Amino acid sequence: MPPSLPRFASRLHPAAGRHAASRKVQSGFKLLELSVTLTIMAVLASVGMSNWTGLTEKEAVKGQVNALIGAMRFARSEAIKKNARVVICPRDLSAAPINGTYPCNTVSGAGWENGWIIFIDQVANNQYNATDTLLKEQGTLSGSGGIIMDNGSNSDRIVFRNSGILYFGASNITFLPSSRDTSRGAMVCISMQGRARVTSIASNCIS
């Protein structure tokens, strides 16, 4: 009978078992650390995305506010320069165009996010007619959750006299972001002198 072979385990160094166990523990720690790291990264990414969305929405609202204030300045200047009655009104995209331009939306609370037109009101009826002179047209504003005027009347208009003072149109216009989060929106307060100031939606235009 050949001599019995010595067991393999007997030839292993006594520390080999401990090293193997240590490698398993280290591997376990690495997986745990990776899991924690990924979780933290996911949380940070979520917070970062929320902040980024808020920033982009605020910037979109800022651009829309600047567009309307710029339109008001232009309309007031044209009223004085041309000694004429000049109107700014929201476009009605459901109406038939007049000379290639959408007319005024006559519904109270009409969405200014659909854009607006600026024209010389030749017949002084606050409506855009074929005989009126179109000065400018603003197209649909992207990234808007709604732009609503509140002037206490049944028609949304900003109408300048030839002196640059308003016939009517003193109001507040609320600009909402696409998420409709009011903290990211803005309000434009318009005085009878035709001046505009920007404030938060939570503010009061009278104050």
C-alpha positions, 0 to 999 in steps of 0.5 A: 500500500502506498503511504497515505498522502498528507492532507492538503490542509496540513500544508497550508500556512496557519495564517492562510485561513485568516487572510481569506477571511480578511479578504471576505470582510474587506470585500463586504466593506467595499460593497457597503461603501459603494452602496452608501456612495451611490445612495449619496450620489442619487440624493445629491443628483435629485437635489441638484436637479430640483435646484436646476429646474427651479433656476431654469423656470425662474430664468424663463419667467424673467425673460417673459417679464422682460419681454412684456415690459419691453413691449410696454416701453415700446408702445408708450414711446410709439404713442407719444412719437406718433401722437396716437392711441396704442394698444397692447392685447393678448392674441387670440389663436383661435380667431381668424387672422386679420392681415396675417395677424391674430386679433385681440383675445376678448375673453377676460383672463386670456392667456398672454402666454400665447403672445400679444400684438401692439397696434395703433388703434385707428378707430379707438375701439380697443380691437385690432381691425383691418384698418389699424396699424400693426407695430409689433407682434410677440409670438407664443412664449415657451416655458410658461405656466400662464400669464394672466392679467387682473385689471378688474374689467372684462377685457385684457388691454393695455391702452396708451394715450398719445401723452403716454398715460394709460386710458386703462390697463392699470393692473397686475399681471401674474407670470407662472412657470411651467410647474405653476410653482408661485415661488418661482413666478413673478408679478408685474404691477402697472400704474395709470402712468404707464409705469411697471414694476416687478414683484413677487406673486405673494406681494400686493401691487397696491403696497 
